[in-house]
């Protein structure tokens, strides 16, 4: 199993890679400008969190929209990666009314394959100024008191986005979220 973690300059990109490696995945961090041809033998992609603002710096997110259009494999977007997914599929993102940092309680509203076996409420780690304001064609999966779209899913493709950071120790059930994502590769 081979997964590329697409680097958006996030402070925890290496942790996403490490969680996957610890789950016995052949994971590699690649730049967000990596040509599509380099993804031919990849089983899934993680779009990392990062410093670019989806609202102000979308041009710094490289070729990721092309990956969303051309790759027919599971994709998990984290933080700005989730925001990019939402924008790409007719959603809207922008500055959060209440930016979230640190621990936040999230309510799972759809226990689909990404949240299978995870309780209705979990504490997650947040680090975002921007957020998904409208989900577009995506299906909402989780919310918090200040953010309506903590997690979303494409209606017909294995594309998911989470506003929070499942790769850090402070997020409850973070490893299980990654395990659930990996189960998609076996379908």
PyMOL commands that set and color helices and strands:
alter all, ss='L'
color gray80, all
select helices_A, chain A and resi 13-22+36-39+58-61+64-70+80-88+113-115+174-186
alter helices_A, ss='H'
color red, helices_A
select strands_A, chain A and resi 2-8+26-31+44-50+74-78+92-108+121-134+139-144+151-153+159-162
alter strands_A, ss='S'
color yellow, strands_A
deselect
rebuild
show_as cartoon
